[in-house]
Amino acid sequence: MLRRMAEPTKQTNATAQIAILVAIFVLVLNVAFYFLSNAYFADKRTTMIGGEITDATIQSARVSFVVFSIIIGVAAIAAAFRPRVVGHVLAALIGAASFCVSWYAWSLPKVLPSALLVIGIAMPVLAYFSYDKRLRGAWAFLVATSFTYSLVLFFGAPKVRGKLDISLWTALTFPGLLVVAVVALSLVRRDYREPSTK
């Protein structure tokens, strides 16, 4: 009886420690980015031709990085406490966002809006069947789709930044959240093990 009561307490303590470590990592990362961005922009100011890097540009990059790191950090902390819920919700929300974006992308080559539409429909449906029905196939396909989509969005972030005229860190938010979703979904893999046939 006492052993059963101690197990959830140990789990809660371990999760709280992970949350503290993530928060410290985000803080250290932001401090490092601040000093490294000084060196980067100082070098760019001396080598840049036909343009000027203003203090506003530097401040905007720093603010974008702070927002990016806090969003990913908060999602990671939430995933440590509730991996099953966070993983499925993030995958479903990013799928729904892809569905919405697909309607605005029909002026581009048709491959992109078609892919966004398929992902936008598939991810929420897979998230539902994985979360509610606990179907192993839906969970596996959701993990694979989320991982692949995170890679595509990561390498496509510079193009997205240029097309939408947004910060690179803003463009990297979606792949960052998908990585959190993949990790969170991987943490609950025991829930989807097939029953033993022995």
PyRosetta script that sets phi, psi and omega in degrees:
from pyrosetta import init, pose_from_sequence

init()
pose = pose_from_sequence("MLRRMAEPTKQTNATAQIAILVAIFVLVLNVAFYFLSNAYFADKRTTMIGGEITDATIQSARVSFVVFSIIIGVAAIAAAFRPRVVGHVLAALIGAASFCVSWYAWSLPKVLPSALLVIGIAMPVLAYFSYDKRLRGAWAFLVATSFTYSLVLFFGAPKVRGKLDISLWTALTFPGLLVVAVVALSLVRRDYREPSTK")
pose.set_psi(1, -48.9)
pose.set_omega(1, 179.4)
pose.set_phi(2, -65.6)
pose.set_psi(2, -35.6)
pose.set_omega(2, 178.8)
pose.set_phi(3, -64.3)
pose.set_psi(3, -41.3)
pose.set_omega(3, 178.6)
pose.set_phi(4, -63.9)
pose.set_psi(4, -37.7)
pose.set_omega(4, 179.1)
pose.set_phi(5, -71.1)
pose.set_psi(5, -31.0)
pose.set_omega(5, -178.0)
pose.set_phi(6, -74.1)
pose.set_psi(6, -30.7)
pose.set_omega(6, -177.0)
pose.set_phi(7, -62.1)
pose.set_psi(7, -48.0)
pose.set_omega(7, 177.2)
pose.set_phi(8, -62.9)
pose.set_psi(8, -33.6)
pose.set_omega(8, 178.5)
pose.set_phi(9, -65.7)
pose.set_psi(9, -42.3)
pose.set_omega(9, 177.3)
pose.set_phi(10, -62.3)
pose.set_psi(10, -42.0)
pose.set_omega(10, 179.4)
pose.set_phi(11, -63.3)
pose.set_psi(11, -42.9)
pose.set_omega(11, 179.2)
pose.set_phi(12, -64.2)
pose.set_psi(12, -42.1)
pose.set_omega(12, 179.1)
pose.set_phi(13, -63.8)
pose.set_psi(13, -42.4)
pose.set_omega(13, 179.0)
pose.set_phi(14, -63.7)
pose.set_psi(14, -41.3)
pose.set_omega(14, 179.1)
pose.set_phi(15, -65.8)
pose.set_psi(15, -40.9)
pose.set_omega(15, 178.0)
pose.set_phi(16, -63.5)
pose.set_psi(16, -37.9)
pose.set_omega(16, 177.8)
pose.set_phi(17, -65.2)
pose.set_psi(17, -40.4)
pose.set_omega(17, 177.2)
pose.set_phi(18, -62.4)
pose.set_psi(18, -43.3)
pose.set_omega(18, 179.7)
pose.set_phi(19, -60.6)
pose.set_psi(19, -42.0)
pose.set_omega(19, 179.0)
pose.set_phi(20, -65.3)
pose.set_psi(20, -41.9)
pose.set_omega(20, 178.8)
pose.set_phi(21, -63.2)
pose.set_psi(21, -41.3)
pose.set_omega(21, 177.9)
pose.set_phi(22, -63.3)
pose.set_psi(22, -43.4)
pose.set_omega(22, 179.4)
pose.set_phi(23, -62.3)
pose.set_psi(23, -42.9)
pose.set_omega(23, 178.0)
pose.set_phi(24, -64.2)
pose.set_psi(24, -42.0)
pose.set_omega(24, 179.7)
pose.set_phi(25, -61.7)
pose.set_psi(25, -42.9)
pose.set_omega(25, 178.6)
pose.set_phi(26, -61.8)
pose.set_psi(26, -42.9)
pose.set_omega(26, 179.3)
pose.set_phi(27, -63.0)
pose.set_psi(27, -48.0)
pose.set_omega(27, 179.5)
pose.set_phi(28, -62.5)
pose.set_psi(28, -40.7)
pose.set_omega(28, 179.6)
pose.set_phi(29, -61.9)
pose.set_psi(29, -41.0)
pose.set_omega(29, 179.4)
pose.set_phi(30, -68.4)
pose.set_psi(30, -39.1)
pose.set_omega(30, 176.5)
pose.set_phi(31, -63.4)
pose.set_psi(31, -45.4)
pose.set_omega(31, 178.6)
pose.set_phi(32, -61.7)
pose.set_psi(32, -42.5)
pose.set_omega(32, 179.9)
pose.set_phi(33, -63.0)
pose.set_psi(33, -38.0)
pose.set_omega(33, 179.9)
pose.set_phi(34, -59.0)
pose.set_psi(34, -49.5)
pose.set_omega(34, -177.3)
pose.set_phi(35, -73.6)
pose.set_psi(35, -38.0)
pose.set_omega(35, 178.2)
pose.set_phi(36, -68.0)
pose.set_psi(36, -34.7)
pose.set_omega(36, 178.2)
pose.set_phi(37, -67.2)
pose.set_psi(37, -30.5)
pose.set_omega(37, 174.4)
pose.set_phi(38, -58.2)
pose.set_psi(38, -49.9)
pose.set_omega(38, -179.1)
pose.set_phi(39, -65.4)
pose.set_psi(39, -41.4)
pose.set_omega(39, -178.3)
pose.set_phi(40, -63.0)
pose.set_psi(40, -51.1)
pose.set_omega(40, -177.2)
pose.set_phi(41, -71.0)
pose.set_psi(41, -29.0)
pose.set_omega(41, 175.4)
pose.set_phi(42, -64.7)
pose.set_psi(42, -40.9)
pose.set_omega(42, 177.8)
pose.set_phi(43, -68.2)
pose.set_psi(43, -41.0)
pose.set_omega(43, -179.6)
pose.set_phi(44, -64.5)
pose.set_psi(44, -35.7)
pose.set_omega(44, -179.3)
pose.set_phi(45, -64.3)
pose.set_psi(45, -32.5)
pose.set_omega(45, -178.4)
pose.set_phi(46, -84.5)
pose.set_psi(46, -23.9)
pose.set_omega(46, -176.5)
pose.set_phi(47, -106.2)
pose.set_psi(47, -8.7)
pose.set_omega(47, -175.0)
pose.set_phi(48, -76.5)
pose.set_psi(48, 136.2)
pose.set_omega(48, 179.7)
pose.set_phi(49, -112.5)
pose.set_psi(49, 133.0)
pose.set_omega(49, 174.3)
pose.set_phi(50, 68.5)
pose.set_psi(50, 43.4)
pose.set_omega(50, 177.9)
pose.set_phi(51, 176.0)
pose.set_psi(51, 165.4)
pose.set_omega(51, -178.5)
pose.set_phi(52, -135.8)
pose.set_psi(52, 136.8)
pose.set_omega(52, 175.8)
pose.set_phi(53, -93.8)
pose.set_psi(53, 115.5)
pose.set_omega(53, -177.6)
pose.set_phi(54, -92.0)
pose.set_psi(54, 167.6)
pose.set_omega(54, 175.9)
pose.set_phi(55, -63.6)
pose.set_psi(55, -31.7)
pose.set_omega(55, 178.2)
pose.set_phi(56, -65.2)
pose.set_psi(56, -37.7)
pose.set_omega(56, 178.1)
pose.set_phi(57, -64.0)
pose.set_psi(57, -43.7)
pose.set_omega(57, 179.4)
pose.set_phi(58, -64.3)
pose.set_psi(58, -45.3)
pose.set_omega(58, -179.6)
pose.set_phi(59, -63.1)
pose.set_psi(59, -39.3)
pose.set_omega(59, 179.2)
pose.set_phi(60, -63.0)
pose.set_psi(60, -42.0)
pose.set_omega(60, 178.5)
pose.set_phi(61, -63.7)
pose.set_psi(61, -40.7)
pose.set_omega(61, -179.6)
pose.set_phi(62, -67.3)
pose.set_psi(62, -42.5)
pose.set_omega(62, 179.0)
pose.set_phi(63, -64.3)
pose.set_psi(63, -41.7)
pose.set_omega(63, 178.6)
pose.set_phi(64, -61.0)
pose.set_psi(64, -39.8)
pose.set_omega(64, 179.0)
pose.set_phi(65, -67.7)
pose.set_psi(65, -40.4)
pose.set_omega(65, 177.9)
pose.set_phi(66, -60.4)
pose.set_psi(66, -46.5)
pose.set_omega(66, 179.9)
pose.set_phi(67, -62.4)
pose.set_psi(67, -45.9)
pose.set_omega(67, 179.0)
pose.set_phi(68, -57.7)
pose.set_psi(68, -50.0)
pose.set_omega(68, -175.8)
pose.set_phi(69, -67.5)
pose.set_psi(69, -34.8)
pose.set_omega(69, 178.6)
pose.set_phi(70, -69.4)
pose.set_psi(70, -42.9)
pose.set_omega(70, 179.0)
pose.set_phi(71, -60.5)
pose.set_psi(71, -47.5)
pose.set_omega(71, -179.1)
pose.set_phi(72, -67.8)
pose.set_psi(72, -39.6)
pose.set_omega(72, 178.8)
pose.set_phi(73, -63.0)
pose.set_psi(73, -45.4)
pose.set_omega(73, 178.8)
pose.set_phi(74, -63.6)
pose.set_psi(74, -41.5)
pose.set_omega(74, 178.0)
pose.set_phi(75, -63.1)
pose.set_psi(75, -40.0)
pose.set_omega(75, 179.4)
pose.set_phi(76, -66.1)
pose.set_psi(76, -40.7)
pose.set_omega(76, 178.1)
pose.set_phi(77, -65.2)
pose.set_psi(77, -43.4)
pose.set_omega(77, 177.8)
pose.set_phi(78, -61.8)
pose.set_psi(78, -39.0)
pose.set_omega(78, 179.4)
pose.set_phi(79, -66.3)
pose.set_psi(79, -30.5)
pose.set_omega(79, 177.6)
pose.set_phi(80, -66.2)
pose.set_psi(80, -35.7)
pose.set_omega(80, -179.6)
pose.set_phi(81, -82.5)
pose.set_psi(81, -42.1)
pose.set_omega(81, -177.0)
pose.set_phi(82, -134.8)
pose.set_psi(82, 71.3)
pose.set_omega(82, -175.0)
pose.set_phi(83, -61.1)
pose.set_psi(83, -39.3)
pose.set_omega(83, -177.3)
pose.set_phi(84, -64.2)
pose.set_psi(84, -46.8)
pose.set_omega(84, -178.7)
pose.set_phi(85, -68.3)
pose.set_psi(85, -49.0)
pose.set_omega(85, -175.7)
pose.set_phi(86, -63.8)
pose.set_psi(86, -44.3)
pose.set_omega(86, 180.0)
pose.set_phi(87, -59.2)
pose.set_psi(87, -46.4)
pose.set_omega(87, -179.1)
pose.set_phi(88, -70.4)
pose.set_psi(88, -40.4)
pose.set_omega(88, -178.9)
pose.set_phi(89, -65.9)
pose.set_psi(89, -44.5)
pose.set_omega(89, 179.2)
pose.set_phi(90, -61.6)
pose.set_psi(90, -45.3)
pose.set_omega(90, 179.7)
pose.set_phi(91, -61.9)
pose.set_psi(91, -43.2)
pose.set_omega(91, -179.5)
pose.set_phi(92, -66.6)
pose.set_psi(92, -42.0)
pose.set_omega(92, -179.5)
pose.set_phi(93, -66.5)
pose.set_psi(93, -41.1)
pose.set_omega(93, 179.4)
pose.set_phi(94, -69.6)
pose.set_psi(94, -35.1)
pose.set_omega(94, 173.4)
pose.set_phi(95, -62.5)
pose.set_psi(95, -43.8)
pose.set_omega(95, 178.4)
pose.set_phi(96, -64.3)
pose.set_psi(96, -38.0)
pose.set_omega(96, 177.2)
pose.set_phi(97, -64.5)
pose.set_psi(97, -39.3)
pose.set_omega(97, 177.5)
pose.set_phi(98, -63.7)
pose.set_psi(98, -38.6)
pose.set_omega(98, 177.6)
pose.set_phi(99, -61.2)
pose.set_psi(99, -44.7)
pose.set_omega(99, 179.5)
pose.set_phi(100, -65.0)
pose.set_psi(100, -42.7)
pose.set_omega(100, -178.7)
pose.set_phi(101, -66.0)
pose.set_psi(101, -31.2)
pose.set_omega(101, -177.6)
pose.set_phi(102, -59.6)
pose.set_psi(102, -33.2)
pose.set_omega(102, -178.8)
pose.set_phi(103, -70.6)
pose.set_psi(103, -26.0)
pose.set_omega(103, 178.8)
pose.set_phi(104, -89.7)
pose.set_psi(104, -5.4)
pose.set_omega(104, -176.0)
pose.set_phi(105, -102.9)
pose.set_psi(105, 7.5)
pose.set_omega(105, -175.8)
pose.set_phi(106, -69.4)
pose.set_psi(106, -13.8)
pose.set_omega(106, 176.2)
pose.set_phi(107, -78.3)
pose.set_psi(107, -15.1)
pose.set_omega(107, 179.0)
pose.set_phi(108, -87.6)
pose.set_psi(108, 173.1)
pose.set_omega(108, 175.8)
pose.set_phi(109, -51.8)
pose.set_psi(109, 139.4)
pose.set_omega(109, -166.7)
pose.set_phi(110, -65.1)
pose.set_psi(110, -17.0)
pose.set_omega(110, 179.6)
pose.set_phi(111, -63.5)
pose.set_psi(111, -43.3)
pose.set_omega(111, -177.0)
pose.set_phi(112, -64.1)
pose.set_psi(112, -54.3)
pose.set_omega(112, 179.5)
pose.set_phi(113, -63.9)
pose.set_psi(113, -32.5)
pose.set_omega(113, 177.7)
pose.set_phi(114, -64.8)
pose.set_psi(114, -44.6)
pose.set_omega(114, 178.6)
pose.set_phi(115, -64.0)
pose.set_psi(115, -43.2)
pose.set_omega(115, 178.6)
pose.set_phi(116, -62.3)
pose.set_psi(116, -38.5)
pose.set_omega(116, 179.7)
pose.set_phi(117, -65.4)
pose.set_psi(117, -44.8)
pose.set_omega(117, 179.9)
pose.set_phi(118, -63.9)
pose.set_psi(118, -45.5)
pose.set_omega(118, 178.7)
pose.set_phi(119, -64.1)
pose.set_psi(119, -40.2)
pose.set_omega(119, -179.5)
pose.set_phi(120, -63.5)
pose.set_psi(120, -30.3)
pose.set_omega(120, 176.8)
pose.set_phi(121, -85.4)
pose.set_psi(121, -43.1)
pose.set_omega(121, -173.0)
pose.set_phi(122, -67.7)
pose.set_psi(122, -45.1)
pose.set_omega(122, -172.9)
pose.set_phi(123, -63.6)
pose.set_psi(123, -47.0)
pose.set_omega(123, 176.4)
pose.set_phi(124, -63.6)
pose.set_psi(124, -36.8)
pose.set_omega(124, 179.0)
pose.set_phi(125, -66.0)
pose.set_psi(125, -44.3)
pose.set_omega(125, 177.6)
pose.set_phi(126, -63.1)
pose.set_psi(126, -40.4)
pose.set_omega(126, 179.0)
pose.set_phi(127, -62.2)
pose.set_psi(127, -40.4)
pose.set_omega(127, 178.7)
pose.set_phi(128, -63.1)
pose.set_psi(128, -50.3)
pose.set_omega(128, -177.0)
pose.set_phi(129, -68.5)
pose.set_psi(129, -31.2)
pose.set_omega(129, 177.6)
pose.set_phi(130, -73.1)
pose.set_psi(130, -44.2)
pose.set_omega(130, -176.7)
pose.set_phi(131, -76.4)
pose.set_psi(131, -50.7)
pose.set_omega(131, -172.8)
pose.set_phi(132, -81.8)
pose.set_psi(132, -44.5)
pose.set_omega(132, -175.8)
pose.set_phi(133, -94.2)
pose.set_psi(133, -11.7)
pose.set_omega(133, -178.9)
pose.set_phi(134, 55.2)
pose.set_psi(134, 43.6)
pose.set_omega(134, 177.9)
pose.set_phi(135, -83.3)
pose.set_psi(135, 125.3)
pose.set_omega(135, -176.5)
pose.set_phi(136, -63.2)
pose.set_psi(136, -40.3)
pose.set_omega(136, 179.8)
pose.set_phi(137, -62.9)
pose.set_psi(137, -42.6)
pose.set_omega(137, 178.6)
pose.set_phi(138, -64.1)
pose.set_psi(138, -41.8)
pose.set_omega(138, 178.6)
pose.set_phi(139, -62.4)
pose.set_psi(139, -47.2)
pose.set_omega(139, -178.1)
pose.set_phi(140, -62.8)
pose.set_psi(140, -43.8)
pose.set_omega(140, -179.6)
pose.set_phi(141, -68.0)
pose.set_psi(141, -34.9)
pose.set_omega(141, 177.8)
pose.set_phi(142, -65.8)
pose.set_psi(142, -42.5)
pose.set_omega(142, 177.5)
pose.set_phi(143, -62.4)
pose.set_psi(143, -46.5)
pose.set_omega(143, -178.8)
pose.set_phi(144, -64.0)
pose.set_psi(144, -43.2)
pose.set_omega(144, -179.5)
pose.set_phi(145, -65.7)
pose.set_psi(145, -43.3)
pose.set_omega(145, -179.9)
pose.set_phi(146, -63.7)
pose.set_psi(146, -41.6)
pose.set_omega(146, 179.6)
pose.set_phi(147, -64.9)
pose.set_psi(147, -46.6)
pose.set_omega(147, -179.9)
pose.set_phi(148, -63.5)
pose.set_psi(148, -43.6)
pose.set_omega(148, -180.0)
pose.set_phi(149, -63.9)
pose.set_psi(149, -36.4)
pose.set_omega(149, 178.3)
pose.set_phi(150, -64.9)
pose.set_psi(150, -38.7)
pose.set_omega(150, 177.5)
pose.set_phi(151, -65.4)
pose.set_psi(151, -43.9)
pose.set_omega(151, 179.9)
pose.set_phi(152, -61.8)
pose.set_psi(152, -45.3)
pose.set_omega(152, -179.7)
pose.set_phi(153, -69.2)
pose.set_psi(153, -33.1)
pose.set_omega(153, 178.6)
pose.set_phi(154, -64.4)
pose.set_psi(154, -50.7)
pose.set_omega(154, -178.6)
pose.set_phi(155, -74.7)
pose.set_psi(155, -20.1)
pose.set_omega(155, 177.5)
pose.set_phi(156, -90.6)
pose.set_psi(156, -2.2)
pose.set_omega(156, -176.3)
pose.set_phi(157, -58.3)
pose.set_psi(157, -42.9)
pose.set_omega(157, 178.2)
pose.set_phi(158, -60.7)
pose.set_psi(158, -37.4)
pose.set_omega(158, 178.2)
pose.set_phi(159, -67.6)
pose.set_psi(159, -42.8)
pose.set_omega(159, 178.3)
pose.set_phi(160, -62.4)
pose.set_psi(160, -42.1)
pose.set_omega(160, 178.5)
pose.set_phi(161, -58.9)
pose.set_psi(161, -44.2)
pose.set_omega(161, -179.4)
pose.set_phi(162, -67.4)
pose.set_psi(162, -41.5)
pose.set_omega(162, -177.8)
pose.set_phi(163, -69.5)
pose.set_psi(163, -40.6)
pose.set_omega(163, -175.3)
pose.set_phi(164, -95.8)
pose.set_psi(164, -6.4)
pose.set_omega(164, -178.6)
pose.set_phi(165, 56.0)
pose.set_psi(165, 53.9)
pose.set_omega(165, 178.0)
pose.set_phi(166, -123.5)
pose.set_psi(166, 171.0)
pose.set_omega(166, 177.8)
pose.set_phi(167, -68.4)
pose.set_psi(167, 150.6)
pose.set_omega(167, 176.4)
pose.set_phi(168, -61.6)
pose.set_psi(168, -36.1)
pose.set_omega(168, -179.1)
pose.set_phi(169, -69.3)
pose.set_psi(169, -31.6)
pose.set_omega(169, 175.1)
pose.set_phi(170, -67.7)
pose.set_psi(170, -40.8)
pose.set_omega(170, 179.0)
pose.set_phi(171, -67.0)
pose.set_psi(171, -27.1)
pose.set_omega(171, -179.5)
pose.set_phi(172, -84.8)
pose.set_psi(172, -4.1)
pose.set_omega(172, -178.0)
pose.set_phi(173, -64.0)
pose.set_psi(173, -45.0)
pose.set_omega(173, -178.8)
pose.set_phi(174, -63.3)
pose.set_psi(174, -48.7)
pose.set_omega(174, 176.9)
pose.set_phi(175, -63.0)
pose.set_psi(175, -33.3)
pose.set_omega(175, 176.6)
pose.set_phi(176, -62.5)
pose.set_psi(176, -43.5)
pose.set_omega(176, 178.4)
pose.set_phi(177, -66.9)
pose.set_psi(177, -34.6)
pose.set_omega(177, 177.6)
pose.set_phi(178, -67.0)
pose.set_psi(178, -35.7)
pose.set_omega(178, 176.1)
pose.set_phi(179, -63.3)
pose.set_psi(179, -42.1)
pose.set_omega(179, 176.7)
pose.set_phi(180, -60.9)
pose.set_psi(180, -42.2)
pose.set_omega(180, 179.2)
pose.set_phi(181, -62.1)
pose.set_psi(181, -42.6)
pose.set_omega(181, 179.7)
pose.set_phi(182, -63.0)
pose.set_psi(182, -44.6)
pose.set_omega(182, 179.3)
pose.set_phi(183, -64.1)
pose.set_psi(183, -44.6)
pose.set_omega(183, -179.6)
pose.set_phi(184, -62.0)
pose.set_psi(184, -43.8)
pose.set_omega(184, 179.2)
pose.set_phi(185, -66.6)
pose.set_psi(185, -33.3)
pose.set_omega(185, 177.9)
pose.set_phi(186, -68.5)
pose.set_psi(186, -30.1)
pose.set_omega(186, -179.8)
pose.set_phi(187, -66.9)
pose.set_psi(187, -22.9)
pose.set_omega(187, -178.5)
pose.set_phi(188, -104.7)
pose.set_psi(188, 23.1)
pose.set_omega(188, -176.8)
pose.set_phi(189, -62.1)
pose.set_psi(189, -27.3)
pose.set_omega(189, 179.4)
pose.set_phi(190, -63.3)
pose.set_psi(190, -26.3)
pose.set_omega(190, 179.0)
pose.set_phi(191, -67.9)
pose.set_psi(191, -15.3)
pose.set_omega(191, -173.8)
pose.set_phi(192, -115.7)
pose.set_psi(192, 15.1)
pose.set_omega(192, 176.7)
pose.set_phi(193, -69.3)
pose.set_psi(193, 140.4)
pose.set_omega(193, 178.3)
pose.set_phi(194, -72.3)
pose.set_psi(194, 141.8)
pose.set_omega(194, 179.7)
pose.set_phi(195, -62.3)
pose.set_psi(195, 144.7)
pose.set_omega(195, -179.8)
pose.set_phi(196, -65.5)
pose.set_psi(196, 141.2)
pose.set_omega(196, -179.5)
pose.set_phi(197, -92.6)
pose.set_psi(197, 2.0)
pose.set_omega(197, -179.9)
pose.set_phi(198, -70.4)
pose.dump_pdb("model.pdb")
